[in-house]
Amino acid sequence: MKRRSYGRDAGLTLRILLTGSLLGLLYVVFAVVLFNVLNVGLVPLILIVVGLAFFQYFTSDKLALAASGAKVVERDQAPELHDMIERLCAMADLPKPRVAIIDTDVPNAFATGRSPKHAAVAVTRGLWQRLEPQEVEGVLAHELSHVANRDVLIMTVASFFAMLAGLLTRFGLYGGMFGGGGRNRDNNGVPVWLIILLVSVVTYFLSQILILAISRYREFAADRGSALITGAPEHLMSALQKITSDIFRIPTQDLRQVETMNAFFIIPTSVKNSARTLFMTHPPLEKRLEALAEIAREMGRPVA
């Protein structure tokens, strides 16, 4: 059966579009404010940022695999994992991604790649050893949904605007402090650098909240995609609970070795010591389980 939606229901799509629109509006306002107080060259900055964005976009899979210490494995090295991913890709009508394993006891997984044809899915040794096969399938289907939804592209675009805002801020701040533009004639003598600093702090704070909101919506969509691909949302529910429970039992020093991948993981290792939902990259576990339970009821599946 060909599944086209990959978990994007109308409500989630609307939230993602609304949050992305607010993020774009925020940066437009930010740029307008800066150009009203500074005389900066936009073209060089855009060229630099576009270059960085293209580099990030086209090397995202390699950078993520290198940062996590994941090793790409061939079929003879992990035949069961390859078979499982091939079966899920056939069900989701997706090309098979590269398969990688991370040699850590921390149970987790992530997907990366700029498009379904240039993707990689990585699982940790701990995930493969601790979860039942059907639970692993639920996790892998979640990651394949990220690939199908082109979430790397979405977050690259969001990061692109944040990067542009950051470069404009730094350029304007240095120009205002050291370029002879210490005071703004239109603001009653208020220093230019102070205006830029205040605007940049507000922009950074609001942009981070919006980017994190997009990230959380992506996780809900990928959870739903897993349920649609496997037809068994209860398996992902069980996997999420086991992963979270096991993370709480793993020594902190082991978690620190992979914490740079928290934004990519299906469950961030920071769940062990994080109580602030506003700045979390993922939705709270309880909300994810509630959403999956609702999907299971819609499918007529048993929910414990």
Phi and psi restraints in degrees (value plus and minus 20) as a CYANA .aco file:
   2 LYS   PHI    -107.6   -67.6
   2 LYS   PSI     103.2   143.2
   3 ARG   PHI    -129.3   -89.3
   3 ARG   PSI      97.7   137.7
   4 ARG   PHI    -117.1   -77.1
   4 ARG   PSI     -46.9    -6.9
   5 SER   PHI    -100.8   -60.8
   5 SER   PSI     -49.5    -9.5
   6 TYR   PHI      31.4    71.4
   6 TYR   PSI      13.5    53.5
   7 GLY   PHI      75.1   115.1
   7 GLY   PSI     -18.4    21.6
   8 ARG   PHI    -106.9   -66.9
   8 ARG   PSI      69.8   109.8
   9 ASP   PHI    -101.4   -61.4
   9 ASP   PSI     149.8   189.8
  10 ALA   PHI     -81.4   -41.4
  10 ALA   PSI     -59.8   -19.8
  11 GLY   PHI     -84.2   -44.2
  11 GLY   PSI     -64.4   -24.4
  12 LEU   PHI     -86.7   -46.7
  12 LEU   PSI     -61.2   -21.2
  13 THR   PHI     -80.8   -40.8
  13 THR   PSI     -62.6   -22.6
  14 LEU   PHI     -83.3   -43.3
  14 LEU   PSI     -62.4   -22.4
  15 ARG   PHI     -84.0   -44.0
  15 ARG   PSI     -62.4   -22.4
  16 ILE   PHI     -84.2   -44.2
  16 ILE   PSI     -64.5   -24.5
  17 LEU   PHI     -84.6   -44.6
  17 LEU   PSI     -62.2   -22.2
  18 LEU   PHI     -85.1   -45.1
  18 LEU   PSI     -65.2   -25.2
  19 THR   PHI     -85.1   -45.1
  19 THR   PSI     -62.1   -22.1
  20 GLY   PHI     -83.3   -43.3
  20 GLY   PSI     -58.3   -18.3
  21 SER   PHI     -84.7   -44.7
  21 SER   PSI     -62.0   -22.0
  22 LEU   PHI     -83.5   -43.5
  22 LEU   PSI     -57.6   -17.6
  23 LEU   PHI     -85.0   -45.0
  23 LEU   PSI     -64.6   -24.6
  24 GLY   PHI     -83.5   -43.5
  24 GLY   PSI     -62.2   -22.2
  25 LEU   PHI     -81.6   -41.6
  25 LEU   PSI     -60.0   -20.0
  26 LEU   PHI     -78.7   -38.7
  26 LEU   PSI     -63.8   -23.8
  27 TYR   PHI     -93.9   -53.9
  27 TYR   PSI     -49.6    -9.6
  28 VAL   PHI     -83.8   -43.8
  28 VAL   PSI     -66.7   -26.7
  29 VAL   PHI     -81.5   -41.5
  29 VAL   PSI     -61.6   -21.6
  30 PHE   PHI     -79.2   -39.2
  30 PHE   PSI     -67.2   -27.2
  31 ALA   PHI     -85.0   -45.0
  31 ALA   PSI     -60.9   -20.9
  32 VAL   PHI     -81.7   -41.7
  32 VAL   PSI     -63.1   -23.1
  33 VAL   PHI     -82.2   -42.2
  33 VAL   PSI     -64.4   -24.4
  34 LEU   PHI     -82.6   -42.6
  34 LEU   PSI     -64.0   -24.0
  35 PHE   PHI     -94.0   -54.0
  35 PHE   PSI     -33.7     6.3
  36 ASN   PHI    -101.4   -61.4
  36 ASN   PSI     -40.4    -0.4
  37 VAL   PHI    -132.1   -92.1
  37 VAL   PSI     -31.7     8.3
  38 LEU   PHI    -153.1  -113.1
  38 LEU   PSI     135.4   175.4
  39 ASN   PHI    -130.3   -90.3
  39 ASN   PSI      67.4   107.4
  40 VAL   PHI    -134.2   -94.2
  40 VAL   PSI     135.8   175.8
  41 GLY   PHI    -107.8   -67.8
  41 GLY   PSI      92.2   132.2
  42 LEU   PHI     -98.1   -58.1
  42 LEU   PSI     -56.7   -16.7
  43 VAL   PHI     -79.0   -39.0
  43 VAL   PSI     -68.4   -28.4
  44 PRO   PHI     -79.9   -39.9
  44 PRO   PSI     -59.3   -19.3
  45 LEU   PHI     -84.9   -44.9
  45 LEU   PSI     -64.2   -24.2
  46 ILE   PHI     -83.0   -43.0
  46 ILE   PSI     -60.8   -20.8
  47 LEU   PHI     -81.1   -41.1
  47 LEU   PSI     -62.3   -22.3
  48 ILE   PHI     -84.4   -44.4
  48 ILE   PSI     -67.9   -27.9
  49 VAL   PHI     -86.5   -46.5
  49 VAL   PSI     -61.7   -21.7
  50 VAL   PHI     -81.7   -41.7
  50 VAL   PSI     -60.5   -20.5
  51 GLY   PHI     -81.5   -41.5
  51 GLY   PSI     -64.1   -24.1
  52 LEU   PHI     -85.5   -45.5
  52 LEU   PSI     -60.0   -20.0
  53 ALA   PHI     -84.7   -44.7
  53 ALA   PSI     -62.8   -22.8
  54 PHE   PHI     -83.8   -43.8
  54 PHE   PSI     -61.2   -21.2
  55 PHE   PHI     -81.3   -41.3
  55 PHE   PSI     -66.2   -26.2
  56 GLN   PHI     -82.2   -42.2
  56 GLN   PSI     -62.6   -22.6
  57 TYR   PHI     -86.3   -46.3
  57 TYR   PSI     -67.0   -27.0
  58 PHE   PHI    -101.3   -61.3
  58 PHE   PSI     -32.8     7.2
  59 THR   PHI    -137.3   -97.3
  59 THR   PSI      -8.6    31.4
  60 SER   PHI     -77.6   -37.6
  60 SER   PSI     -62.2   -22.2
  61 ASP   PHI     -85.7   -45.7
  61 ASP   PSI     -63.8   -23.8
  62 LYS   PHI     -86.5   -46.5
  62 LYS   PSI     -60.5   -20.5
  63 LEU   PHI     -85.2   -45.2
  63 LEU   PSI     -62.9   -22.9
  64 ALA   PHI     -86.1   -46.1
  64 ALA   PSI     -63.2   -23.2
  65 LEU   PHI     -84.4   -44.4
  65 LEU   PSI     -60.9   -20.9
  66 ALA   PHI     -87.0   -47.0
  66 ALA   PSI     -61.7   -21.7
  67 ALA   PHI     -85.2   -45.2
  67 ALA   PSI     -53.3   -13.3
  68 SER   PHI    -107.6   -67.6
  68 SER   PSI     -33.0     7.0
  69 GLY   PHI      58.3    98.3
  69 GLY   PSI      -1.2    38.8
  70 ALA   PHI     -94.5   -54.5
  70 ALA   PSI     121.9   161.9
  71 LYS   PHI    -135.4   -95.4
  71 LYS   PSI     105.1   145.1
  72 VAL   PHI     -87.1   -47.1
  72 VAL   PSI     111.0   151.0
  73 VAL   PHI    -138.1   -98.1
  73 VAL   PSI     124.9   164.9
  74 GLU   PHI    -109.8   -69.8
  74 GLU   PSI     154.0   194.0
  75 ARG   PHI     -78.6   -38.6
  75 ARG   PSI     -61.8   -21.8
  76 ASP   PHI     -88.3   -48.3
  76 ASP   PSI     -37.9     2.1
  77 GLN   PHI    -107.6   -67.6
  77 GLN   PSI     -47.4    -7.4
  78 ALA   PHI    -169.8  -129.8
  78 ALA   PSI      49.2    89.2
  79 PRO   PHI     -82.5   -42.5
  79 PRO   PSI     -59.9   -19.9
  80 GLU   PHI     -86.1   -46.1
  80 GLU   PSI     -60.5   -20.5
  81 LEU   PHI     -85.7   -45.7
  81 LEU   PSI     -62.8   -22.8
  82 HIS   PHI     -82.3   -42.3
  82 HIS   PSI     -63.9   -23.9
  83 ASP   PHI     -81.2   -41.2
  83 ASP   PSI     -61.8   -21.8
  84 MET   PHI     -83.6   -43.6
  84 MET   PSI     -64.8   -24.8
  85 ILE   PHI     -88.1   -48.1
  85 ILE   PSI     -59.6   -19.6
  86 GLU   PHI     -81.4   -41.4
  86 GLU   PSI     -61.9   -21.9
  87 ARG   PHI     -84.7   -44.7
  87 ARG   PSI     -63.4   -23.4
  88 LEU   PHI     -87.3   -47.3
  88 LEU   PSI     -57.6   -17.6
  89 CYS   PHI     -85.1   -45.1
  89 CYS   PSI     -57.4   -17.4
  90 ALA   PHI     -85.1   -45.1
  90 ALA   PSI     -59.5   -19.5
  91 MET   PHI     -88.5   -48.5
  91 MET   PSI     -53.8   -13.8
  92 ALA   PHI    -114.4   -74.4
  92 ALA   PSI     -21.2    18.8
  93 ASP   PHI      38.0    78.0
  93 ASP   PSI      31.1    71.1
  94 LEU   PHI    -142.9  -102.9
  94 LEU   PSI     127.9   167.9
  95 PRO   PHI     -88.4   -48.4
  95 PRO   PSI     128.9   168.9
  96 LYS   PHI     -90.8   -50.8
  96 LYS   PSI     108.2   148.2
  97 PRO   PHI    -101.9   -61.9
  97 PRO   PSI     151.8   191.8
  98 ARG   PHI     -88.5   -48.5
  98 ARG   PSI     129.2   169.2
  99 VAL   PHI    -133.4   -93.4
  99 VAL   PSI     111.8   151.8
 100 ALA   PHI    -155.3  -115.3
 100 ALA   PSI     134.3   174.3
 101 ILE   PHI    -145.9  -105.9
 101 ILE   PSI     116.5   156.5
 102 ILE   PHI    -125.4   -85.4
 102 ILE   PSI     105.5   145.5
 103 ASP   PHI    -103.5   -63.5
 103 ASP   PSI      55.7    95.7
 104 THR   PHI    -164.9  -124.9
 104 THR   PSI     131.4   171.4
 105 ASP   PHI     -98.7   -58.7
 105 ASP   PSI     -30.7     9.3
 106 VAL   PHI     -88.7   -48.7
 106 VAL   PSI     100.3   140.3
 107 PRO   PHI     -95.7   -55.7
 107 PRO   PSI      96.3   136.3
 108 ASN   PHI    -189.1  -149.1
 108 ASN   PSI     155.9   195.9
 109 ALA   PHI    -181.5  -141.5
 109 ALA   PSI     137.8   177.8
 110 PHE   PHI    -175.1  -135.1
 110 PHE   PSI     143.3   183.3
 111 ALA   PHI    -146.8  -106.8
 111 ALA   PSI     130.6   170.6
 112 THR   PHI    -170.1  -130.1
 112 THR   PSI     149.2   189.2
 113 GLY   PHI     106.9   146.9
 113 GLY   PSI     122.6   162.6
 114 ARG   PHI     -95.9   -55.9
 114 ARG   PSI     -36.0     4.0
 115 SER   PHI    -180.8  -140.8
 115 SER   PSI     144.9   184.9
 116 PRO   PHI     -76.3   -36.3
 116 PRO   PSI     -48.5    -8.5
 117 LYS   PHI    -102.2   -62.2
 117 LYS   PSI     -32.5     7.5
 118 HIS   PHI    -150.4  -110.4
 118 HIS   PSI      40.9    80.9
 119 ALA   PHI    -144.3  -104.3
 119 ALA   PSI     143.7   183.7
 120 ALA   PHI    -165.1  -125.1
 120 ALA   PSI     122.0   162.0
 121 VAL   PHI    -140.4  -100.4
 121 VAL   PSI     108.8   148.8
 122 ALA   PHI    -141.9  -101.9
 122 ALA   PSI     117.8   157.8
 123 VAL   PHI    -145.5  -105.5
 123 VAL   PSI     130.5   170.5
 124 THR   PHI    -105.8   -65.8
 124 THR   PSI     137.3   177.3
 125 ARG   PHI     -79.4   -39.4
 125 ARG   PSI     -57.9   -17.9
 126 GLY   PHI     -82.6   -42.6
 126 GLY   PSI     -58.6   -18.6
 127 LEU   PHI     -84.6   -44.6
 127 LEU   PSI     -67.1   -27.1
 128 TRP   PHI     -83.3   -43.3
 128 TRP   PSI     -55.6   -15.6
 129 GLN   PHI    -103.6   -63.6
 129 GLN   PSI     -48.5    -8.5
 130 ARG   PHI    -112.8   -72.8
 130 ARG   PSI     -45.4    -5.4
 131 LEU   PHI    -120.7   -80.7
 131 LEU   PSI     133.1   173.1
 132 GLU   PHI     -93.3   -53.3
 132 GLU   PSI     135.7   175.7
 133 PRO   PHI     -73.3   -33.3
 133 PRO   PSI     -62.4   -22.4
 134 GLN   PHI     -88.5   -48.5
 134 GLN   PSI     -48.5    -8.5
 135 GLU   PHI     -92.4   -52.4
 135 GLU   PSI     -60.2   -20.2
 136 VAL   PHI     -80.9   -40.9
 136 VAL   PSI     -60.3   -20.3
 137 GLU   PHI     -80.2   -40.2
 137 GLU   PSI     -61.1   -21.1
 138 GLY   PHI     -81.5   -41.5
 138 GLY   PSI     -60.9   -20.9
 139 VAL   PHI     -86.7   -46.7
 139 VAL   PSI     -65.9   -25.9
 140 LEU   PHI     -83.9   -43.9
 140 LEU   PSI     -57.4   -17.4
 141 ALA   PHI     -85.1   -45.1
 141 ALA   PSI     -56.3   -16.3
 142 HIS   PHI     -79.9   -39.9
 142 HIS   PSI     -66.6   -26.6
 143 GLU   PHI     -87.6   -47.6
 143 GLU   PSI     -58.2   -18.2
 144 LEU   PHI     -85.6   -45.6
 144 LEU   PSI     -50.3   -10.3
 145 SER   PHI     -85.2   -45.2
 145 SER   PSI     -58.0   -18.0
 146 HIS   PHI     -78.3   -38.3
 146 HIS   PSI     -63.3   -23.3
 147 VAL   PHI     -83.8   -43.8
 147 VAL   PSI     -67.4   -27.4
 148 ALA   PHI     -83.8   -43.8
 148 ALA   PSI     -56.6   -16.6
 149 ASN   PHI    -100.0   -60.0
 149 ASN   PSI     -21.0    19.0
 150 ARG   PHI      33.8    73.8
 150 ARG   PSI      26.9    66.9
 151 ASP   PHI     -87.8   -47.8
 151 ASP   PSI     -48.3    -8.3
 152 VAL   PHI     -82.7   -42.7
 152 VAL   PSI     -60.0   -20.0
 153 LEU   PHI     -83.4   -43.4
 153 LEU   PSI     -64.1   -24.1
 154 ILE   PHI     -79.4   -39.4
 154 ILE   PSI     -66.6   -26.6
 155 MET   PHI     -94.4   -54.4
 155 MET   PSI     -48.0    -8.0
 156 THR   PHI     -86.6   -46.6
 156 THR   PSI     -61.9   -21.9
 157 VAL   PHI     -83.0   -43.0
 157 VAL   PSI     -64.8   -24.8
 158 ALA   PHI     -81.6   -41.6
 158 ALA   PSI     -63.3   -23.3
 159 SER   PHI     -88.3   -48.3
 159 SER   PSI     -50.4   -10.4
 160 PHE   PHI     -79.3   -39.3
 160 PHE   PSI     -66.9   -26.9
 161 PHE   PHI     -86.4   -46.4
 161 PHE   PSI     -57.3   -17.3
 162 ALA   PHI     -85.1   -45.1
 162 ALA   PSI     -59.1   -19.1
 163 MET   PHI     -86.6   -46.6
 163 MET   PSI     -60.4   -20.4
 164 LEU   PHI     -82.4   -42.4
 164 LEU   PSI     -63.5   -23.5
 165 ALA   PHI     -82.5   -42.5
 165 ALA   PSI     -60.6   -20.6
 166 GLY   PHI     -84.2   -44.2
 166 GLY   PSI     -62.5   -22.5
 167 LEU   PHI     -87.7   -47.7
 167 LEU   PSI     -60.4   -20.4
 168 LEU   PHI     -81.9   -41.9
 168 LEU   PSI     -60.2   -20.2
 169 THR   PHI     -83.4   -43.4
 169 THR   PSI     -68.9   -28.9
 170 ARG   PHI     -84.4   -44.4
 170 ARG   PSI     -63.1   -23.1
 171 PHE   PHI     -81.5   -41.5
 171 PHE   PSI     -65.6   -25.6
 172 GLY   PHI     -88.1   -48.1
 172 GLY   PSI     -57.9   -17.9
 173 LEU   PHI     -84.9   -44.9
 173 LEU   PSI     -67.8   -27.8
 174 TYR   PHI     -85.2   -45.2
 174 TYR   PSI     -59.8   -19.8
 175 GLY   PHI     -83.8   -43.8
 175 GLY   PSI     -59.7   -19.7
 176 GLY   PHI     -89.7   -49.7
 176 GLY   PSI     -55.5   -15.5
 177 MET   PHI    -102.7   -62.7
 177 MET   PSI     -56.4   -16.4
 178 PHE   PHI    -138.6   -98.6
 178 PHE   PSI     -21.8    18.2
 179 GLY   PHI    -122.3   -82.3
 179 GLY   PSI      -5.1    34.9
 180 GLY   PHI      65.5   105.5
 180 GLY   PSI     -15.5    24.5
 181 GLY   PHI    -126.8   -86.8
 181 GLY   PSI      26.8    66.8
 182 GLY   PHI     -86.5   -46.5
 182 GLY   PSI     -45.9    -5.9
 183 ARG   PHI    -151.6  -111.6
 183 ARG   PSI     128.2   168.2
 184 ASN   PHI    -121.0   -81.0
 184 ASN   PSI     100.5   140.5
 185 ARG   PHI     -86.7   -46.7
 185 ARG   PSI     -40.0     0.0
 186 ASP   PHI    -115.7   -75.7
 186 ASP   PSI     -16.1    23.9
 187 ASN   PHI    -148.5  -108.5
 187 ASN   PSI      18.9    58.9
 188 ASN   PHI      32.7    72.7
 188 ASN   PSI      20.0    60.0
 189 GLY   PHI      62.0   102.0
 189 GLY   PSI     -11.5    28.5
 190 VAL   PHI     -89.6   -49.6
 190 VAL   PSI     110.1   150.1
 191 PRO   PHI     -79.1   -39.1
 191 PRO   PSI     117.6   157.6
 192 VAL   PHI     -80.9   -40.9
 192 VAL   PSI     -62.5   -22.5
 193 TRP   PHI     -82.9   -42.9
 193 TRP   PSI     -52.0   -12.0
 194 LEU   PHI     -90.4   -50.4
 194 LEU   PSI     -60.3   -20.3
 195 ILE   PHI     -80.5   -40.5
 195 ILE   PSI     -66.7   -26.7
 196 ILE   PHI     -84.3   -44.3
 196 ILE   PSI     -61.0   -21.0
 197 LEU   PHI     -81.6   -41.6
 197 LEU   PSI     -66.5   -26.5
 198 LEU   PHI     -83.6   -43.6
 198 LEU   PSI     -65.4   -25.4
 199 VAL   PHI     -82.6   -42.6
 199 VAL   PSI     -61.3   -21.3
 200 SER   PHI     -87.2   -47.2
 200 SER   PSI     -58.0   -18.0
 201 VAL   PHI     -83.6   -43.6
 201 VAL   PSI     -66.0   -26.0
 202 VAL   PHI     -83.4   -43.4
 202 VAL   PSI     -64.1   -24.1
 203 THR   PHI     -82.7   -42.7
 203 THR   PSI     -65.1   -25.1
 204 TYR   PHI     -81.7   -41.7
 204 TYR   PSI     -66.2   -26.2
 205 PHE   PHI     -81.4   -41.4
 205 PHE   PSI     -69.4   -29.4
 206 LEU   PHI     -87.1   -47.1
 206 LEU   PSI     -58.3   -18.3
 207 SER   PHI     -86.0   -46.0
 207 SER   PSI     -58.0   -18.0
 208 GLN   PHI     -84.8   -44.8
 208 GLN   PSI     -60.2   -20.2
 209 ILE   PHI     -82.5   -42.5
 209 ILE   PSI     -64.0   -24.0
 210 LEU   PHI     -88.0   -48.0
 210 LEU   PSI     -61.0   -21.0
 211 ILE   PHI     -84.2   -44.2
 211 ILE   PSI     -61.6   -21.6
 212 LEU   PHI     -84.9   -44.9
 212 LEU   PSI     -55.2   -15.2
 213 ALA   PHI     -83.2   -43.2
 213 ALA   PSI     -63.5   -23.5
 214 ILE   PHI     -80.1   -40.1
 214 ILE   PSI     -62.7   -22.7
 215 SER   PHI     -80.8   -40.8
 215 SER   PSI     -62.1   -22.1
 216 ARG   PHI     -87.3   -47.3
 216 ARG   PSI     -59.5   -19.5
 217 TYR   PHI     -82.6   -42.6
 217 TYR   PSI     -56.8   -16.8
 218 ARG   PHI     -81.2   -41.2
 218 ARG   PSI     -57.9   -17.9
 219 GLU   PHI     -87.9   -47.9
 219 GLU   PSI     -61.3   -21.3
 220 PHE   PHI     -80.0   -40.0
 220 PHE   PSI     -63.2   -23.2
 221 ALA   PHI     -84.6   -44.6
 221 ALA   PSI     -60.0   -20.0
 222 ALA   PHI     -89.2   -49.2
 222 ALA   PSI     -55.8   -15.8
 223 ASP   PHI     -81.2   -41.2
 223 ASP   PSI     -65.4   -25.4
 224 ARG   PHI     -83.8   -43.8
 224 ARG   PSI     -59.2   -19.2
 225 GLY   PHI     -81.6   -41.6
 225 GLY   PSI     -60.0   -20.0
 226 SER   PHI     -81.0   -41.0
 226 SER   PSI     -63.6   -23.6
 227 ALA   PHI     -81.7   -41.7
 227 ALA   PSI     -59.7   -19.7
 228 LEU   PHI     -91.1   -51.1
 228 LEU   PSI     -58.5   -18.5
 229 ILE   PHI     -90.7   -50.7
 229 ILE   PSI     -67.5   -27.5
 230 THR   PHI    -104.8   -64.8
 230 THR   PSI     -44.5    -4.5
 231 GLY   PHI      53.2    93.2
 231 GLY   PSI      -8.8    31.2
 232 ALA   PHI    -161.1  -121.1
 232 ALA   PSI      56.8    96.8
 233 PRO   PHI     -81.1   -41.1
 233 PRO   PSI     -42.9    -2.9
 234 GLU   PHI     -85.6   -45.6
 234 GLU   PSI     -45.2    -5.2
 235 HIS   PHI     -90.0   -50.0
 235 HIS   PSI     -60.8   -20.8
 236 LEU   PHI     -88.4   -48.4
 236 LEU   PSI     -57.2   -17.2
 237 MET   PHI     -78.8   -38.8
 237 MET   PSI     -66.4   -26.4
 238 SER   PHI     -83.3   -43.3
 238 SER   PSI     -61.1   -21.1
 239 ALA   PHI     -83.4   -43.4
 239 ALA   PSI     -65.1   -25.1
 240 LEU   PHI     -80.8   -40.8
 240 LEU   PSI     -60.7   -20.7
 241 GLN   PHI     -87.5   -47.5
 241 GLN   PSI     -61.2   -21.2
 242 LYS   PHI     -86.6   -46.6
 242 LYS   PSI     -64.2   -24.2
 243 ILE   PHI     -80.7   -40.7
 243 ILE   PSI     -67.2   -27.2
 244 THR   PHI     -81.9   -41.9
 244 THR   PSI     -65.1   -25.1
 245 SER   PHI     -81.6   -41.6
 245 SER   PSI     -62.9   -22.9
 246 ASP   PHI     -89.0   -49.0
 246 ASP   PSI     -55.9   -15.9
 247 ILE   PHI     -79.7   -39.7
 247 ILE   PSI     -57.4   -17.4
 248 PHE   PHI     -86.5   -46.5
 248 PHE   PSI     -39.4     0.6
 249 ARG   PHI    -118.4   -78.4
 249 ARG   PSI     -25.7    14.3
 250 ILE   PHI    -108.1   -68.1
 250 ILE   PSI     117.6   157.6
 251 PRO   PHI     -76.6   -36.6
 251 PRO   PSI     123.9   163.9
 252 THR   PHI     -79.0   -39.0
 252 THR   PSI     -57.2   -17.2
 253 GLN   PHI     -83.7   -43.7
 253 GLN   PSI     -50.6   -10.6
 254 ASP   PHI     -93.0   -53.0
 254 ASP   PSI     -56.9   -16.9
 255 LEU   PHI     -86.1   -46.1
 255 LEU   PSI     -55.5   -15.5
 256 ARG   PHI     -84.0   -44.0
 256 ARG   PSI     -45.4    -5.4
 257 GLN   PHI     -88.9   -48.9
 257 GLN   PSI     -40.6    -0.6
 258 VAL   PHI    -143.1  -103.1
 258 VAL   PSI     -10.8    29.2
 259 GLU   PHI     -87.2   -47.2
 259 GLU   PSI     -39.3     0.7
 260 THR   PHI     -85.8   -45.8
 260 THR   PSI     -35.1     4.9
 261 MET   PHI    -120.3   -80.3
 261 MET   PSI      -7.7    32.3
 262 ASN   PHI     -75.6   -35.6
 262 ASN   PSI     -60.2   -20.2
 263 ALA   PHI     -86.2   -46.2
 263 ALA   PSI     -42.2    -2.2
 264 PHE   PHI    -114.0   -74.0
 264 PHE   PSI     -51.9   -11.9
 265 PHE   PHI     -82.3   -42.3
 265 PHE   PSI     135.5   175.5
 266 ILE   PHI     -89.7   -49.7
 266 ILE   PSI     -53.0   -13.0
 267 ILE   PHI    -151.0  -111.0
 267 ILE   PSI      97.1   137.1
 268 PRO   PHI     -87.4   -47.4
 268 PRO   PSI     122.0   162.0
 269 THR   PHI     -86.5   -46.5
 269 THR   PSI     -38.3     1.7
 270 SER   PHI     -89.3   -49.3
 270 SER   PSI     -27.7    12.3
 271 VAL   PHI     -80.4   -40.4
 271 VAL   PSI     -41.1    -1.1
 272 LYS   PHI     -88.0   -48.0
 272 LYS   PSI     -51.0   -11.0
 273 ASN   PHI    -153.4  -113.4
 273 ASN   PSI       3.4    43.4
 274 SER   PHI    -131.1   -91.1
 274 SER   PSI     107.1   147.1
 275 ALA   PHI    -142.4  -102.4
 275 ALA   PSI     -15.2    24.8
 276 ARG   PHI    -124.0   -84.0
 276 ARG   PSI      85.4   125.4
 277 THR   PHI     -92.5   -52.5
 277 THR   PSI     -44.1    -4.1
 278 LEU   PHI     -82.3   -42.3
 278 LEU   PSI     -56.0   -16.0
 279 PHE   PHI    -128.7   -88.7
 279 PHE   PSI       2.9    42.9
 280 MET   PHI    -106.6   -66.6
 280 MET   PSI     121.4   161.4
 281 THR   PHI     -98.0   -58.0
 281 THR   PSI     -39.3     0.7
 282 HIS   PHI    -142.9  -102.9
 282 HIS   PSI     134.1   174.1
 283 PRO   PHI     -85.8   -45.8
 283 PRO   PSI     136.6   176.6
 284 PRO   PHI     -78.3   -38.3
 284 PRO   PSI     126.4   166.4
 285 LEU   PHI     -76.7   -36.7
 285 LEU   PSI     -59.7   -19.7
 286 GLU   PHI     -79.9   -39.9
 286 GLU   PSI     -61.3   -21.3
 287 LYS   PHI     -89.0   -49.0
 287 LYS   PSI     -56.7   -16.7
 288 ARG   PHI     -86.0   -46.0
 288 ARG   PSI     -61.0   -21.0
 289 LEU   PHI     -86.5   -46.5
 289 LEU   PSI     -59.1   -19.1
 290 GLU   PHI     -82.0   -42.0
 290 GLU   PSI     -63.3   -23.3
 291 ALA   PHI     -84.7   -44.7
 291 ALA   PSI     -61.8   -21.8
 292 LEU   PHI     -88.1   -48.1
 292 LEU   PSI     -56.3   -16.3
 293 ALA   PHI     -83.5   -43.5
 293 ALA   PSI     -58.8   -18.8
 294 GLU   PHI     -84.5   -44.5
 294 GLU   PSI     -61.5   -21.5
 295 ILE   PHI     -83.5   -43.5
 295 ILE   PSI     -61.0   -21.0
 296 ALA   PHI     -81.4   -41.4
 296 ALA   PSI     -60.7   -20.7
 297 ARG   PHI     -84.2   -44.2
 297 ARG   PSI     -59.6   -19.6
 298 GLU   PHI     -83.2   -43.2
 298 GLU   PSI     -52.7   -12.7
 299 MET   PHI    -104.9   -64.9
 299 MET   PSI     -28.4    11.6
 300 GLY   PHI      57.0    97.0
 300 GLY   PSI       3.8    43.8
 301 ARG   PHI    -110.5   -70.5
 301 ARG   PSI     132.1   172.1
 302 PRO   PHI     -92.0   -52.0
 302 PRO   PSI     120.0   160.0
 303 VAL   PHI    -145.0  -105.0
 303 VAL   PSI     104.3   144.3
